[in-house]
Structure formats: C-alpha cells, structure tokens
Amino acid sequence: MTAAATTTAPASGPVTKLFRIGFIGAGGISRTQMGYLKKIEDVEITAAADVSEGALQKAREQYNIPRTYADYKEMLSKETDLDAVSVCTPNGLHAENTVAALEAGKHVLVEKPLAMNAKEGQRMVDAAKRAGKELVIGFQYRFAAPSQLIHQQIMDGEFGKIMYVRCQALRRRGIPNWGVFGRKELQGGGPMIDIGVHCLEMAHFMIGSPKPLTATGNTWTYLGNTESKIASMWPGWDYKTYNVEDMAVGMIRFDNGIMLTIEASFVAHIEKDIWNCQIMGEKGGANWDPTQLYKDHGNYMMNMTPGYVPKIDHFEAKMRHFVEVCQGKRPNESSGEQGLMIQKMLDGVYQSSESGREVNIE
C-alpha cells in the first residue's frame, strides 16, 4: 500500500492593488461619497483637504481618514500615491481644484455641475485630455432604475421619434440654509444649476444625448432675498447674501428637432415638491415618477406599468462607476464632455434670461 500523497496548499492569488482616493472638500456631500466608497472592495480613502477644520474633524471621526490637510495643494504634492481625487467644493472652485488634480496625474470625480460656466468647463475637459486621465461628473440620476428603463425603451425605438420632454425639479419652499447655495458669485446660480441640472442631465441621457442648438429662459427672485417667517423645509437661510433665482424655466432646442423644457425652483407656489420627467414621442411616451409607459395597442390607449424595476441605489451606482472607470473596467458614461454639454445648456438659459431673447448654444 502506497503512502498517501502529500497535499500542498494552493498558492495565494495575486494581491489586488488598493485604489486610493483623496478628497478636496470634506463637507456633507463628500462624506456621503465616503460612505458609499467604504462599501467598495479594495478602495481606500487616503486623505482629505478642506479649509474648515470642523469639516475635516467630522471626516476623520466618521471614516478614519489617516491624513488631512488645510491646503489641497499640499495634499496633491504629498500624497503621490493617490489614484484619484473627488472634488466636493462649491461650484466656483470646481475648475481650479479639478485642473490642479488632473495636472498632478490623478483621475477626477467632480460633483455636479461641471463648473460655474462652460468656459471653465472647457478648461477642465482640456486638462483631462492633456493628462490622459478620466474626468467623471457626479450625475447620479442617469443611473436610477427609471432612467435606465426609459432610456432602453427609447433606444429600442419603442416611442418612435421623440418630440417633447418636460423636466421638473421643483420645491415648494426649499431654500438651503447651509453652504453657499444662495450666492451667485460662488455657485453660478440657484435652483437651475443646483437641482435642475440633475433633472436636465437625466432627461438628456434618456433621449440619447442630442446636441443642443438654442436656449431660451427666464429667472425670478421674489422671496429668497427677503426675511420670511413662513414655515419651510429649511428655515433661517441667509437672505441678506441671497442673490440667486428662486425659480427658473428654460427651453432647449436640439439638432434632431426635440424640444425640452426644464423647470427648477427653491420656491414655487405649487401643491407639493415635484421631481419628474415626461417624454412624448410619435409612437409612445413615458413618465419618470411614477414610472409608466404610454402606447397605443389593440385599438386602445394603454398605460403600462413595469412589472418589475430593479432596486438601484443610484448614488452607489455613481460611485462604483467612478471607481471602475478609473480602473479601466468600463467606459466613462458621465464624462467631462457630457458635463460640458449640460453646462452649455445651463449657460444658455441664464444668458437668455439676462438678454431677454433666445440664444445660440455654441
């Protein structure tokens, strides 16, 4: 009888390289991002920079970030092993922070919108090309289940030629009482650039990202810059420095004939807050919330509710997309070029409001 063979433990597999991320800006949205990044394997939040020691302290306590800096340039210079940087600063700092991180050789995720305006956005896109790095824009609603479902229906031709899109990002009384959301010189605008941008981008994604040609729009400020005792979602905003619009409405004309309207408000005399997108085509249409499709079938008008829509945490999907794009595992579905196209539409709405006429989108 032969002796039993000796078994050898299998050799361990290759060590997976940690994906190291640093943050410029350690405020609320950055800590939301950090929470989702902690769920992704082999991702390490290595460092954060912020001018506010209070914000850094919260980030250290909540996510055990090993190194923090008061100056983001010092972080970029010392943290040479960072793979990527997430920019979570006010809009007015997006371009400066993003270009610096790209020139330091890092991939970048920048929270929406891309920048204050398209001129700044172009600098960021050009910097990414020069550096050969990915520039990802923080548009999460394109990853939401209704957006994915409706986009697929449109791409499959179920609605025929799309004619009209209506987007609404409306709050009845929701002026932010934190941050600098009421200061145009730091944010570029109010609800149109803050929340309208999300609804505009998800609609633009759903209809196939056509090229915008012209914009017309108007803005109104009638409450945010005055003291108010009306009960609201976030009372006590700084009305003395408030110089953005309370409500904005715009219309975009695309090169394929589609017309899109976008309505955005911090303040509007409506029944309740609305977050929705309606799409109308020659053969069918859709509603984002609740998710329904509208078609003619068997000589009847049919309202179709999907029997199953996957549960997708679209913010988590945004963060996983960012990491996987930087790792070369998937294409960039929310690129700087996409962000720049959205920025040009926002610019067009604001420029039209200022000039009182329709403007061309270059």
N, C-alpha and C positions, 0 to 999 in steps of 0.2 A: 504494500500500500504506500503510495507516494505521499510525501508530506504536503500539507495544504500550502497553496501558493500564498505568498505574502502580498497583501494589497497596499498600494501606495495611494495616499491621499491625492486627489486631483490638484494640479497646480492652480493657484488662485488666478482669477482673470485679471485683465489689465485694470489698473487703478484709474477711475474716472476723474478727469480734471474738474476741479471746482470752478464754477462760473462766478466770478467776483464782481459785485455791483457796488458802486458808490452813489451817494445822493447829493445833489445840490438843491438845498431846500429841505428842511426837516419838519415842515408844518403838517397840517391834518391830512392832505391828500398823499403826502409821501408816506405817512405811517399806515394809511390804507394800503398803499402799494406794498409796503414791507410785510404786512400781514399775509398777503397773498404769495409773495415771494418765499416766505417761510414754508409754504406748503409744497414747493417745488424741490425735488431732489437735486442735490449737488449744486445748489445755489447758495452763495454766502454774501450777506450784506456786510461789507468790509469797512465802510467809512461813510460819514455824512458831514456836510458842511452847511452852516447857517449862521447868519449874523445874530440870531436870537439864541442866547444860552438856554433860555427856558425851553425852546423847541428841541434843542439838542439833548437836554436833560430828559425830556419825555421819550425821545427816541432811544436813548441809552437804557432807560429803565424798562421800556416796553419790549425792545428787541435785542438787547445786549450787544449793541454795536461797539466793536472794540476801539475804534479811533474816531474822534470828531474834531472838527476844525471850525474856527470862526471865519476863515477865508477860504473860499472854494479853490482859488488858485494855488494855495498851499497844498490842499488835498490833492489836486491834479499833479502837482510836482512831486509829492512824496509817495503817493500811492501808485507806484509804477506798474503794479501787477493787476490793476483793475481791468476787467474786460469791457465793462460798460458803465455808463453813468445815466441816472434818471434825473431829469431836470424838473423840479416841482416848485418853481419860484413864480412870482407874479408875471403876467404876460410881458410886461415891459423889460424883463430880464432874460426872457427865453433865448433871444438871439445871441446875446453876449455869452451866456452860460453854455449854450449848445455849441457855438463855434469854438469856444475855448476847449471844451471836452473833446470835440472831434479833432482839433489840431493836436491834442495830447494823445491821439491814437486810440480813442475809446468809441465804441458804439454808443448811440444815444437814444433814449426814450424821452420825449418831451411831452408834457401834459398839454392837452388842447387849450386854446387854439395854438397853431404853429407859432405865431408871433403876434406883434401889435398890428402888423400890416404886411402886404405881400413883398415889399421891398426888403424888409428884414428877413422874411421867409426865404426869399431867393438866396440871400447870403448864406443861410443855413443849409439849403439844398446844395449850393455850390461847394460849401466846406466839406460836406459829406462825400461828394464826388472826388474832391481833391485828396481826402484822407483815405478813400477806399473803404469807408465804414458805413454801417447801416444807420439811417435816421428813421426812427419809428415814432409816429404820432399817436398820442393816447386817446384814440377814438374807440371806446368800448362798445357802443351800441350797434355797430356793424356786426359784432359777434353774437348779439342777442338772438335767441331762437326765432322770434317772429321775423327779424330782418333776414336771417338765413333762409327761412322758408319762402318768404315773398320774393327774395332775390332769385331763388332757384326757379320759381314759377315763371317769373319774367324772362329769365334766360332760356327757359324751355319753350317760350312762345305762347304760354297759356293765356296771356292777356292781349296778344297781338301788339300792335303799335301803341306805345304809351303816349298819352296826350297831356295829362294834367296830374300834378302832385300837390297836395296841400299838407304842409308840416305845421305843427303847433307845439310850442314849448311855453305854455302859459301858466303863470302863477297868479292867483287872485291877490295875494298880499304876501310876497316872499322876498323882501329885500334883505340880502345877507347883512348881518350885524357883526361880522368878523372880517378879517383880511382887508383888502383894498378894492373890493368889488364895486364900490361906488365912485372910484377915482379914475377918470378917463385917461389922465396922464400916465397912469401905471398899468391900466388894464386895456386901454384902447376903446372901450365901450362898456355897455351894460348887458342886459339880458340877451341881446342878439349874439354878441361874441362869447358870452359865458355859457348859456344853456341852449340858445338857438343853434349854435354851431354843432352840437351833438345831433339834434334832430335833422338839421340840414345834411350833415355828413352821412347819417344812416340812410336817408332818403336817396341821396346821390349814389351811394353804394348799391341800393336795391335796384335802381333803374339802369345800372350798368356804367356809371361814371361818365356821362357825356360831357362834352366841352361846353362851358358856359360862354355866351356871347354878350348879353347885355343884362343890366340890373336896373331896377327902379325901386324906390323905397321911401319910407318916412320914419321918423322917430319923434317921440313925445316925452317930455319930462313934466310931471304935474303933481307929484306927491313926494317923491323921494328926497327932494331938496327943501322940504318944509317939515317942521316939527309936527308929529302926529300922535294922537292919543288913542287911535283906533287899534283894537286888539289885532295882532298879526302873528304870523308864524315865528318871526324872529324880531321882536321889538327892540327899540333902542339903537338903531343904526345911526351913524354919524351924518345927519342931514346937512350939517354945515360944510362938509367937504364933498358932498354928493354932487357930482356933475355929469353923470351918465344918463342915458334914457331910461324911462320906466317901461316903455313899450316901443317895439319896432316891428314894422311889417315890410317885407320885401318880395319882389317878384323877379325870378331869373328866367331868361330865355336861353335855351340850349341849341346847339347846332343841328340836332335831329328833330327840332320842332316842339319838343316838350316844353311846357311852361310849368314852373314850380313857384308856389308861394310859401313863405316862411313867416310865421307869427311868433314873437317872443316877448315875454313880459316878466318883470318883477312885480308889477302892479297892473291889474286889469279888473274892471267891474264885470265879472262873469260869475256863474254859479259856483264853479269849483276849478281846481287846477286841472290842466289838460296836458297830456303828453301823448301825441298821436301823429300818425301819418296816414293819409288816404291816397291811393293811387288809382287812376282811372285810365283804362285802355280801351281800344276798339272792340276787343273780344271779352274783356273781363276786367276786374279790379280787385282791390284789397283794402283792408283796414288793419292797422298795426295792433291796436288795443281797443277792444278785444280782437284777437286775430281771426279774421274772416275773409273768405274769398267770395267774389260775386261773378256769376256766369249765367248764360242762358243755356238751358238743357231741356230737351224733350218738349219744346214749345212753352217752357215755363222759366221764369226768372228764379234762380236758385241762390240762396245764401248758404255757403259751405263753411262749416267749422271743422278744422282738422281734428281727426280722431285722436291724434297723439302728437304733441310737440315736445321734443326733448327739453329737459330742465338744464339750462345752461346758465352758469354764473358768468355773465358777460365780462365783468371786471377781472375775474380769474382767467378767463379766456384771453383777455387783452395781455395780461402779464405773461402767461405761458407763450403766447405768440411772440412777444418781445424776446424772451429768452431763446426760444427755438430759432427765430430769425437770426439772432446774433451768433448762434452756434452753427448756422448753416444747414439747419434741418428742415426749413420750409421757406418759401418766398415771402417777401415783405408785403403783406396785404394792407398795410396802413403806412405808406411811405411818405417821405418828405414831399414828393411830387403831388400825392393826393392831398396832403395838408395844404400845399401851396394853392391848389385849385380851389379848395374850400375857402382859403384866406382871400383869394381874389373875389369870390362871391360876397363875402362879408364886407370887404372894402367897397365893392360896388354899391351895396345897399346904403352904407354910410355916406359915400360920396354923392349918391343920388339924393339922399335926404338933405345934404348941405347945399347942393346946387339947384334942387327943385326940378330936376329933369332926369330922364333915362340916361345912363352912362354905358359906354362900351367897356367890356372886360377884355383887357389885352392879354 
